[in-house]
């Protein structure tokens, strides 16, 4: 199942808890992207320009230099080894506030790699190169890699920086070749990575409801088993029950589980059937979920529509349950309306 590239921007924005920018929406809708990497490069370029207008984030970074005056901490060993004291100099280690941060270095390195990618259109590569000139000349680019991503992720960037870091990570998952790579580069379409898309689909749905409606409080929650056991050790063996999305209001609670599968039904003995583990999981959530007096509890299984459309309702264990698909290939206003209609 491949989501149209034009709709990927919406999915990624909501998955990363960021409302789509109006100006960016118009730009994305006006460009005929042929590959997901083109969209990601465009989004990264636009976000970087906005970040440069605001000013690159600054932080204290540790530097070690030979100086003519003491600054920070004197490193005695290298100072004596190089016989610098007689010259009136010393090796010092100090913190300096500036834009030369691990995040900015990674962003610069990713843009460098994209600007050299012949897979991207010439006009887009030209715009990338122009934006590179706006970075401080002394800043060293950090190549995009799993280790550099982990290092920046540990710093917990927020806001636009966090969004752009997510874009860089998805570009990495698209198998962007290293600067030293030789031969014809091969890029994989991350839409074919079911595990990755399942996480994005779950985050997209949860954050869409968090940002686009006000009736329900939205969260992922842990449901405690309504069970007794002879010992704490036995209880510890029970698997955790963590909802994808819980929507709660004083009078109504919905446990919504997302499943990124190519079909909501499976063929068994020449008959179409619901996927039993998915239904069992949702049923377990409903049976173990305590409710407030006067609060109705409901369960929803949500699939992206690919090979079939499904919308069926049941009452299981006294609770209404709905199994439904949403077509991610339709225009965005219809996707938005369909998701909001599930709450009615």
C-alpha positions, 0 to 999 in steps of 0.5 A: 500500500503506497500513500500518494506522495502529496498526502505524505506531507500531512501524515508526517506533519501530524505524526510529528505533532506539528500542524501543516503550515499554510504556505508550505501546503500551497507549495507542496500542492503545487509541485509534482513530486515523483519520489518521497525523497523529493518531498522530504528534501523540499520539506527540509529545505523549506524548514531550514530556510525558516530556521535560518530566518529565525536564527539557528538554535544556539548552545554551549559547546566545548572547545579546546584551543591554544590561547594567549590568555587564560580562558576556562580551564587550563590544560596543564599537560599539553601546555607543558608538553608543548612548552607554551608557557615560555611563549606566553600561551596555554592550552585552554578548554572552555564553553562557547555559546554559538550556533555550531551545535550538533543539530546544526552540523547534522542539518548542514551535513544532510543538506550537503548530501542532498545537494549532491544527489543526482536523484533529485531534480536540478532545480531543487539541488540548486536551491539546496546549494544556495541555502548551504551558503547561509550557514556559518562558514566555519561550521563543519557538516556532520554526515547523516548516519545512525550514530549522528542521529542518535547523538542529536536525538539525545539532546531532545530538540524541540519545535521546528528543530525537532521536526527537521530532525525527524525529516533527517531521520526519514531521509536516512531511512530512505537509504541516502548514500554516504558522500564516499559511496560510488556507483549508481545510488539506490533509494528505497521508498520508505512507504514500503517499510511496514514497521516504519509506516505502522509507527507513523500511521499510529502517531498520525492518528493520535496527533490528528485528534490531539490537534484537530478536536477539543471534545476528547482528551487524547493520549496513549495509556496503559491499561491494568489487567483486572486480575488476581494472582498468587504473587507479584512475580506472577502478575509481572509475567502479564504482557503490558496493555498499551493503547495506541490512542485513547480519547476520553470525555466525561460521558464517552471514552474511545479506545482506538487501535490502528493497524497498518495492514494491506487488508482489514480482512483475511481469507480463511476457507474461501471466506473473508474474516476479520483478523482475529488477534486484532479483535482479541486485543481490542476486546481485552482492552475493553474488558479491562478498562474501568469507566466512570459512572455515566461514561460510555466505552467504545472500541475502534479498529482503524485500518488504511484502506488498500485492497478493500473498504470495511465499516462494520459495527458490533456489540462485544461484552456490552461495548460498541465496537467498530472496524473501519478503514480510511482511504489515505489516497483520497484528497486530504479534506476527505481524509480529515472529515472521515477521521473526525466523523469517527468521533460522532 
